[in-house]
Amino acid sequence: MNIFNAFKNRNKGTVFLTLETVRSTINMSQLYNVNSSYFPFLRNVRVELLNMYNIMKLTTDQIKGGNTLTEHREFLTRRLHSLLGVIPIGIFLIQHLVVNHFAVYGEENFNKAAEFMHSLPFRLVLEFGVIFIPILFHAILGVYIVFVARNNMRNYSFFRNWMFYLQRITGVITFVFVVWHVWETRIQLGSEGADYSLMEGILSNPFMFWFYMIGVLSTIFHFANGLWSFCVTWGITQTPKSQKIATYATLIVFLALSYVGVRTIITFAYGV
């Protein structure tokens, strides 16, 4: 039992290697006549090796089974992470950008759109159930992925690995930006809603202007590039051709939403 526990706690690769070594030793012992009176100790050695082999074989089978369950759980978690990035977070992002874009058509139009969103029934339930909790889960798991994920040069191209790298970088930037934006325009105001004059005052500061510019573009990139990953993760795009088409489609999404976001920021900051 002590041998069993010792090998159970060892590195998986080491256990498999040691298992192969024991099996090879058993095979080598068969080259000798273990029944010969000249080598009586070989019988005992071979019996002990067979016992050790059976124990280690049981251990490796348990390790493989445990890894299968872990990988399955991780696969489902990543699928949920990808889904929440599109529904509802992605939908909310698009809606938020469109509402803010009303600033381009004048202060009054923006304030009406903002007041309409602020006066929605069950607003707090919608904010926490559809926005804050999904964003928090997506962000926490995303931070975990940032630290454990590695580029995959074997299965993906140089370009796609760069997109994966930028996805992690923009994920961190987006997290910082969203936390500050929610604090500045929602939590700090309490029951009051944000209006045109508030955003104008924030973005007239050059530092905050560039902070919002980088934050908005990073958020949009993270969403658009995440759409590509969503399509792959959920089996929508399985062939190289379909993945290439998805790359162009998500690029269009990024450019379109970026125009909406940048145009809105410039309007708040400079009134044009």
C-alpha positions in Angstrom: 0.0 0.0 0.0 2.9 2.4 0.7 4.3 1.7 -2.8 0.8 2.4 -4.2 0.5 5.8 -2.4 4.1 6.7 -3.4 3.5 6.1 -7.1 0.1 7.7 -6.9 1.6 11.0 -5.8 4.3 11.0 -8.4 4.4 12.9 -11.6 2.2 11.2 -14.2 5.0 10.9 -16.8 7.4 9.5 -14.2 4.8 6.8 -13.2 4.3 5.7 -16.8 8.1 5.6 -17.4 8.7 3.6 -14.3 5.9 1.2 -15.2 7.6 0.6 -18.6 10.9 0.0 -16.8 9.4 -2.6 -14.5 7.7 -4.4 -17.4 11.0 -4.5 -19.3 12.7 -6.0 -16.2 10.0 -8.7 -16.0 10.5 -9.5 -19.6 14.3 -9.7 -19.1 13.9 -12.1 -16.2 12.1 -14.5 -18.6 15.4 -14.9 -20.5 16.7 -16.9 -17.5 15.4 -20.2 -16.3 13.7 -19.1 -13.1 13.0 -22.6 -12.2 16.7 -23.5 -12.2 18.2 -24.4 -8.8 21.2 -22.2 -9.7 19.0 -19.0 -9.7 16.4 -19.6 -7.0 16.3 -15.9 -6.1 15.1 -15.0 -9.6 11.7 -16.5 -8.8 11.3 -14.3 -5.8 12.5 -11.2 -7.7 10.1 -11.9 -10.5 7.1 -12.4 -8.2 7.9 -9.1 -6.5 8.3 -7.3 -9.8 4.9 -8.7 -11.0 3.3 -7.5 -7.8 4.8 -4.0 -8.2 3.8 -4.0 -11.9 0.1 -4.8 -11.0 0.0 -2.1 -8.4 1.5 0.5 -10.7 -0.8 -0.5 -13.5 -3.8 0.1 -11.3 -2.3 3.5 -10.3 -1.8 4.6 -13.9 -5.3 3.5 -14.8 -6.7 5.7 -12.0 -4.5 8.6 -13.1 -5.8 8.3 -16.7 -9.4 8.1 -15.5 -8.9 11.2 -13.2 -7.3 13.1 -16.1 -10.2 12.3 -18.3 -12.7 13.7 -15.8 -10.6 16.8 -15.3 -10.2 17.4 -19.0 -14.0 17.0 -19.5 -14.8 19.4 -16.7 -12.3 21.9 -18.1 -13.7 21.5 -21.6 -17.3 22.3 -20.3 -16.0 25.3 -18.3 -14.2 26.8 -21.3 -17.4 26.3 -23.3 -19.4 28.2 -20.8 -16.7 30.9 -20.6 -16.9 31.2 -24.4 -20.7 31.3 -24.5 -21.0 34.0 -21.8 -18.5 36.1 -23.8 -21.1 36.2 -26.6 -24.4 35.8 -24.7 -25.1 37.9 -22.8 -21.9 40.0 -22.5 -21.3 40.5 -26.3 -25.0 41.5 -26.8 -24.8 43.9 -24.0 -21.6 45.4 -25.4 -23.2 46.1 -28.7 -26.3 47.6 -27.1 -24.1 49.8 -24.8 -22.1 51.0 -27.8 -25.2 51.8 -29.8 -26.9 53.7 -26.9 -23.7 55.7 -26.3 -23.5 56.5 -30.1 -26.7 58.6 -29.7 -24.3 61.3 -28.4 -23.3 61.9 -32.0 -26.8 63.1 -32.7 -26.7 65.6 -29.8 -26.9 65.9 -26.1 -30.6 65.7 -25.9 -30.8 62.4 -27.9 -28.1 60.8 -25.8 -29.8 61.8 -22.5 -33.1 60.4 -23.7 -31.5 57.1 -24.7 -29.6 56.9 -21.4 -32.8 57.7 -19.4 -34.7 55.0 -21.3 -32.1 52.4 -20.3 -32.0 53.7 -16.7 -35.8 53.5 -16.3 -36.1 49.9 -17.5 -38.3 47.7 -15.2 -36.3 45.3 -13.0 -33.1 47.1 -13.9 -31.2 45.8 -10.9 -32.2 42.2 -11.6 -31.1 42.7 -15.3 -27.8 44.4 -14.3 -26.8 41.6 -11.9 -28.3 38.6 -13.6 -27.4 39.5 -17.2 -24.4 41.8 -16.9 -22.4 41.8 -13.6 -22.5 38.1 -12.7 -21.7 36.8 -16.2 -19.0 39.4 -16.6 -17.5 38.5 -13.2 -17.4 34.8 -14.0 -16.0 35.4 -17.5 -13.4 37.7 -16.1 -12.2 35.4 -13.3 -12.0 32.4 -15.6 -10.3 34.6 -18.2 -7.6 35.7 -15.8 -7.0 32.0 -14.9 -6.7 31.2 -18.6 -4.2 34.1 -19.1 -1.8 32.5 -16.6 -2.2 28.8 -17.7 -2.8 29.0 -21.4 0.1 28.5 -23.9 0.4 29.2 -27.6 -0.2 26.2 -29.8 2.1 26.5 -32.8 1.4 22.9 -33.9 -2.4 23.2 -34.4 -2.6 26.9 -35.3 -0.8 29.4 -37.6 1.5 32.1 -36.6 -1.2 34.7 -37.2 -3.8 32.8 -35.1 -1.2 32.4 -32.2 -0.7 36.1 -32.3 -4.4 36.6 -32.1 -4.5 34.3 -29.1 -1.7 36.2 -27.4 -3.5 39.6 -28.1 -6.7 38.0 -26.7 -5.0 37.5 -23.4 -3.5 41.0 -23.3 -6.7 42.7 -24.2 -8.6 40.6 -21.7 -6.5 42.1 -18.9 -6.9 45.6 -20.3 -10.7 45.1 -20.7 -11.0 43.8 -17.1 -9.3 46.9 -15.7 -11.2 49.3 -18.0 -14.6 47.7 -17.2 -14.0 47.8 -13.4 -13.1 51.5 -13.6 -15.9 52.4 -16.0 -18.6 50.6 -13.8 -17.3 52.4 -10.7 -17.1 55.8 -12.4 -20.4 55.8 -14.2 -22.6 53.4 -12.2 -21.6 52.6 -8.6 -20.3 56.1 -7.7 -23.5 57.7 -9.0 -25.8 55.5 -6.9 -29.4 55.7 -8.1 -28.6 58.5 -10.6 -28.0 57.7 -14.2 -25.1 58.9 -16.3 -25.8 61.8 -18.7 -24.0 63.7 -21.5 -22.4 66.2 -19.2 -20.8 63.5 -17.0 -19.2 61.7 -20.0 -18.1 65.1 -21.5 -16.4 66.0 -18.2 -14.6 62.6 -18.0 -13.4 62.5 -21.6 -12.3 66.2 -21.8 -9.4 65.1 -19.6 -6.5 64.0 -22.1 -5.5 61.1 -19.9 -9.0 59.7 -19.5 -9.6 60.3 -23.2 -6.7 57.9 -24.1 -7.6 55.5 -21.2 -11.1 55.2 -22.7 -9.8 55.0 -26.2 -7.5 52.1 -25.4 -10.1 50.4 -23.1 -12.9 50.6 -25.7 -10.8 49.3 -28.6 -9.4 46.5 -26.4 -12.9 45.5 -25.3 -14.1 45.5 -28.9 -11.1 43.5 -30.1 -11.5 41.0 -27.2 -15.2 40.5 -28.2 -14.6 40.3 -32.0 -11.7 37.9 -31.7 -13.6 35.9 -29.1 -16.3 35.4 -31.6 -13.8 33.4 -33.7 -12.9 31.3 -30.7 -16.6 30.8 -29.9 -17.2 29.5 -33.4 -14.4 27.0 -33.1 -15.2 25.9 -29.5 -18.8 25.2 -30.4 -18.0 23.4 -33.6 -19.5 26.0 -35.9 -16.3 26.5 -37.9 -14.4 23.2 -38.2 -12.7 23.4 -41.5 -9.8 25.7 -42.4 -11.9 27.4 -45.0 -14.8 28.2 -42.6 -12.3 29.5 -40.0 -10.8 31.8 -42.6 -14.2 33.1 -43.4 -14.8 33.6 -39.7 -11.6 35.6 -39.5 -12.8 38.1 -42.1 -16.3 38.3 -40.6 -14.9 39.0 -37.1 -12.6 41.6 -38.6 -15.6 43.4 -40.1 -17.3 43.2 -36.6 -14.2 44.8 -35.0 -14.0 47.6 -37.6 -17.7 48.4 -37.4 -17.9 48.5 -33.6 -14.6 50.3 -33.4 -16.0 53.1 -35.6 -19.0 53.4 -33.3 -17.0 53.5 -30.1 -14.2 55.9 -31.3 -16.7 58.2 -32.9 -18.7 58.4 -29.6 -15.5 59.1 -27.6 -14.5 61.9 -29.9 -17.9 63.4 -29.7 -17.9 63.5 -25.9 -14.4 64.9 -25.8 -14.4 67.5 -28.5 -18.1 67.9 -29.4 -17.6 66.9 -33.0 
